[in-house]
Amino acid sequence: MKMGTGWFMTFLMLAGLLFLLTETASELLAAKSLETVINERVNLTDIELTQNSYILEQHSQIISEIYSDENRIYLPYEAIPQTFIDAFIATEDHRFFEHQGYDLPSIFRAVSVNFKNNDIEEGASTITQQLVRNLYLSHDVSYERKFTEVLYASKMEKKYTKEEIIELYLNTIFFHNRVYGIESASQFYFSKSSDQLSLAEVAFLTAVPNNPSYYNPLNHSDRTHLRKDWVLEKMAEYGAVDAKQLEKAKQEEIVLNVKERIDLFPDYVTFVLDEFTDLIATNEGYLTQMEKAETEEGRQEISAQLNERVNEVMNQGIQIKTALDSNIQHKAIQAFETHLGQTDIQGAATVIDHQNDTILAITGGRNYQKFDFHRGFQSFRQPGSALKPLLVFAPYLEESGASLATTVNANNVCYVQNGRDYCPKNYGGGEYGHVTLTQAFQHSYNTPVIRLMDQIGINTAFSYLEPFSFEKVVEQDYQLASAIGGLTYGFSPLEMTRAYSSFAKKGSYTPARAIEFVTDLEGNRLYEWEKRETNVWSEETNEKMRALLAAVITSGTGQRAAFSTSYIGGKTGTTNNYYDLWFVGLTEDYTAGVWIGKDIGASLLNVNSRQPQISIWKDIVQP
């Protein structure tokens, strides 16, 4: 037998040399040199192991855990429980602190066993070799790969301390169910941190990585329990636990408490992830590049680069701190169900804290699922009369300096527009003679608005929309019909609500954001929005507008929105054939906008009389 083993070892050495010169050439070239790979992949000051990212609400509670294929929560060496270190060293590599990356006695023993059985049954891989395999090499079972593994491990031991190696190892090992590393495993299987686990629970988890599918605790817990006892025996064999600890751990009942992935508030989270892409695009110059791109292909290429960059940042492990008010978000979602009931009517709402320019809540539609079409910011609908304050009344007051007692003709009128007669009418066809600006506004008459826009000029009126950066305003919109909301595409609920927030800020405008700032996992700030305030209209004009908006609530079309508070103002909006119903308004604390309609335009006449959009708005903002 000794002779057979000797011949086999000689053959193995020769095969290894031949392999080194020929068969592994491609692998070594692909992986480059170990020094290069280590510098690129596992520099502990700039590690590239993917880590989980998190979205936080306004009180820093996690509302979404973000990871794709690898659920990993990285632990530095000083935070790793000693019990885990002892367990893995006892079971995987009891000579870890003695060898230089590979363990010759173990290799000889494995070769002997494999030779006897004419198969590769024992691998004799040290912890360092396993780490090398996880980071650089394939998991193919072959002597050739094993030989390469030994070379890499030897080099790694010269580059890193034992503590650094065990740290990396315990953060990269696989525990099935997309779980990598001991901290993620502890939280996933037991819903507690690794430093809170008992000895038996540590041994239970240590059993899994040897063969994650076979020892998967969710499907084969009986197998995991058997190996757990073997782990404990090994720990006792190498002095990590005493007989009393061993017996107690074996008797302990293991109760799994699988932690569900945190993924709350899909409406808000979907919007935050979109805004995060915009934040990186703005801060890192991708937006400027796209604006300068001369072709659609060029823009698409830059967009692809942006998405790659977003994924790269996410994989590094970040925390996105948002302004989400979970109570208001819940109220918004519930309000639609309360007032739309069993209908097939959809809707969306946005709520802004206009003192801090933050988005407290945003909904994407009834029964919204994460990453579905988001009606809060992706749906562009005709705004109807809800546009009048922004496009006509405020610009008119700013340009003319008129008082609210100024009168305007509310009778029918005709203009020639694009070579055709344009003859708008008031709702119901009524004519009211000369009315004050307040009366025209609070009753939402159409013909006075057309006349006012004609007086100041279409281009002048539209110039006041520019600070709000409405995405879908096009050249064809520059016509009198826009004064009463007749646009080519329209606005989103988010855009309308943002714009109305200017009436709460003395005529100045700063776009409200959901994201307050972004940090790495250590709390270092990486990104935040630069606040840019634009003065849209004067304080005098703004006070007049607040009076007009309040008149809608006290004696106009928005009386259902009233409740006892220091200030309420708002404006209704109804489009042709009742396809869209809006209410956008503000209190001292919030600016909120509500839209309801059907995805494929259809009449809402059957609900129009009860004004559900106003009731929804009131439910959301009323304390």
C-alpha positions, 0 to 999 in steps of 0.5 A, spaced: 500 500 500 505 504 501 508 503 494 502 504 491 501 511 495 508 513 493 507 512 486 500 515 486 503 521 489 509 521 484 504 521 479 500 527 482 506 531 482 507 530 475 500 531 473 500 538 477 506 540 474 503 539 467 497 542 469 501 548 472 504 549 465 498 547 460 491 546 463 491 552 468 494 557 463 487 559 461 484 560 469 491 563 471 490 568 465 483 569 467 484 570 474 491 574 473 496 573 478 494 572 485 497 579 487 493 583 482 487 579 484 487 581 491 489 588 490 482 588 485 478 584 489 479 583 497 483 589 499 480 590 506 480 597 506 476 597 499 472 591 499 468 589 494 464 583 497 456 585 496 453 588 502 445 589 504 443 596 503 437 599 507 431 604 506 429 608 512 423 612 514 424 619 517 425 616 524 431 611 521 427 605 522 428 600 516 422 599 511 426 596 505 432 591 505 435 591 498 439 585 496 439 581 489 443 574 490 447 575 496 444 577 503 450 579 506 451 583 513 458 584 513 462 583 520 469 586 522 473 581 526 472 584 532 465 584 532 465 576 530 463 572 536 469 567 538 464 561 539 463 562 531 471 562 530 472 556 535 466 552 531 469 553 524 476 552 526 474 545 530 470 543 524 473 545 518 481 547 519 483 545 526 490 547 524 488 554 522 493 558 526 499 553 525 499 552 517 501 557 512 495 556 507 495 549 506 495 543 511 500 537 508 498 532 513 491 533 511 492 533 504 496 526 504 490 523 508 485 525 503 489 523 497 490 516 501 482 516 502 481 518 495 486 513 492 483 507 496 476 509 493 478 511 486 474 517 487 475 524 490 471 524 497 476 528 501 478 535 499 483 537 505 481 544 504 483 549 509 479 555 511 484 559 507 483 554 501 476 555 502 476 562 502 480 562 495 475 558 492 470 562 494 473 569 492 477 567 485 476 560 483 471 555 481 468 550 485 469 544 480 472 538 484 478 536 481 486 535 482 487 540 478 483 546 481 486 543 488 493 544 486 491 551 483 487 552 490 494 551 494 498 556 490 493 561 491 492 560 499 500 560 500 500 567 497 494 569 501 497 567 507 503 572 506 499 577 504 493 577 510 493 576 517 490 570 520 485 574 523 483 578 516 482 571 513 478 568 518 474 575 518 473 574 510 471 567 511 466 568 516 463 573 511 463 569 505 461 562 507 454 560 504 448 558 508 443 557 503 437 561 501 441 566 498 444 567 505 452 569 506 456 570 512 454 568 519 451 575 521 446 574 515 445 567 517 443 568 524 438 574 523 435 570 517 434 563 521 433 566 528 431 573 527 437 575 532 444 577 531 450 573 531 452 575 538 445 573 541 446 566 539 447 560 544 452 555 543 447 550 540 445 555 535 452 557 533 453 549 532 447 549 528 449 554 523 456 551 523 453 545 520 450 548 514 456 551 509 459 544 509 453 542 504 448 548 504 443 544 500 443 537 504 443 541 510 438 546 508 435 548 515 428 549 512 428 543 508 432 538 512 433 540 519 433 533 521 440 533 517 442 539 520 441 537 527 445 531 526 451 535 524 450 540 529 451 534 534 458 532 530 460 540 530 459 540 538 463 534 539 469 537 534 469 543 539 469 539 545 475 534 542 479 541 540 478 544 547 473 549 545 467 547 550 467 543 556 463 536 557 458 540 561 457 545 555 457 540 550 451 536 554 447 542 555 448 544 548 446 537 545 440 538 550 437 545 547 431 545 543 433 549 536 427 553 534 428 556 528 425 563 527 425 565 520 426 572 519 422 575 513 425 580 508 423 587 510 420 590 504 414 595 506 411 601 503 412 599 496 409 605 493 414 609 497 420 605 496 419 604 488 419 612 488 425 612 492 429 608 488 427 612 482 429 618 486 436 615 488 437 614 480 436 621 479 440 623 485 446 619 482 445 622 475 445 629 478 451 628 483 455 624 478 454 628 472 450 623 468 444 627 467 448 633 464 451 627 459 444 625 457 442 632 456 448 633 451 447 627 448 446 628 440 443 621 439 438 617 442 443 611 442 448 616 446 442 617 451 441 610 452 448 608 453 449 613 458 443 611 461 445 604 461 452 606 465 448 610 470 444 604 472 450 600 472 453 605 477 447 605 481 447 597 482 455 598 484 453 603 489 447 599 492 452 593 492 457 597 497 452 597 502 448 604 503 443 607 507 438 611 504 434 616 509 427 618 507 422 623 510 417 617 510 411 618 515 408 611 515 402 614 519 400 618 513 402 613 508 397 608 511 392 614 511 393 615 504 392 608 502 386 607 506 383 613 504 382 611 497 379 604 499 374 608 504 372 612 498 372 608 492 370 602 495 369 596 490 369 601 484 375 600 479 377 607 479 384 608 480 388 614 484 394 617 487 396 622 492 402 626 494 403 629 501 409 634 502 412 637 508 412 644 505 416 647 511 422 642 510 421 640 502 420 633 503 415 628 501 412 624 507 407 620 503 406 618 495 401 612 493 402 609 486 395 606 485 390 602 489 393 595 491 399 597 488 405 592 488 412 594 488 415 596 481 408 596 478 406 602 474 406 608 479 401 613 478 404 618 483 409 620 479 409 616 472 402 617 470 401 624 466 393 626 466 390 632 464 389 637 470 383 641 469 381 647 473 387 645 478 392 648 473 388 655 473 392 657 479 399 656 477 398 658 469 393 663 470 391 667 476 398 667 480 401 670 473 396 675 472 396 677 479 404 678 478 404 681 472 398 686 473 398 687 480 390 687 480 386 686 487 382 680 488 376 685 487 378 686 480 372 684 475 373 680 469 367 678 464 364 671 465 360 670 459 361 666 453 367 668 448 370 666 442 377 666 439 381 664 433 386 659 435 390 655 430 386 658 424 379 655 428 374 658 432 375 656 440 369 658 444 370 655 451 364 655 456 363 655 463 361 648 466 353 647 465 354 653 460 352 659 464 354 666 463 355 670 469 357 677 467 362 681 470 365 677 476 370 679 481 377 675 481 375 671 487 368 669 484 371 667 478 376 662 482 372 660 487 367 657 482 372 655 477 369 659 471 372 658 465 371 664 460 374 669 465 380 665 465 381 664 458 380 672 458 386 673 463 391 669 460 389 672 453 391 679 457 398 677 459 400 673 453 400 665 452 408 665 453 408 670 459 403 665 462 407 659 461 414 662 463 411 662 470 411 654 469 418 653 468 421 653 475 417 647 476 420 643 471 414 639 468 416 634 464 411 633 459 409 641 457 410 641 450 410 646 444 403 644 442 401 646 449 402 654 448 395 655 447 389 658 450 385 652 451 391 650 456 388 655 461 383 650 463 387 644 463 387 642 456 394 639 455 397 634 450 400 630 456 398 633 462 402 633 469 403 627 475 400 628 482 407 629 484 408 635 479 402 638 481 403 637 489 410 640 488 408 646 484 402 648 489 407 647 495 410 654 493 403 657 495 405 655 502 412 658 502 411 666 500 412 664 493 418 661 493 419 654 490 424 648 492 422 641 489 420 636 495 424 630 495 423 623 499 431 622 500 434 626 505 441 623 505 445 617 503 450 614 507 455 608 507 453 603 513 458 607 517 454 613 517 458 617 512 454 621 508 455 620 500 449 623 497 444 629 498 440 633 494 442 640 493 436 645 495 435 650 490 430 655 492 427 659 486 422 665 487 416 664 483 412 670 485 412 675 490 409 675 497 404 680 495 401 675 489 402 669 494 398 672 499 392 673 494 393 666 492 392 664 499 386 668 499 383 665 493 385 658 495 381 659 502 375 662 498 374 655 494 374 651 501 369 656 505 364 658 499 367 655 493 367 648 489 372 645 495 367 646 501 367 638 503 375 639 504 373 644 510 375 642 517 377 646 523 385 648 523 388 655 522 388 655 514 386 651 508 386 652 501 385 648 495 383 647 488 378 642 484 380 640 477 375 636 473 377 634 465 372 633 459 367 627 460 369 627 467 375 623 466 380 626 471 378 628 478 383 632 482 384 636 488 390 639 490 390 643 497 395 646 503 394 647 510 399 650 515 403 643 515 402 640 509 401 640 501 397 634 498 394 632 491 389 627 490 388 625 483 382 619 481 381 616 474 381 610 470 388 608 467 384 607 460 380 614 460 372 613 462 367 617 465 367 618 473 360 622 472 357 617 477 361 619 483 363 626 481 357 629 485 360 626 492 367 629 490 371 622 493 377 626 491 376 631 496 374 626 501 380 622 500 384 629 501 381 630 507 382 624 510 389 624 509 391 631 512 386 632 517 389 630 524 
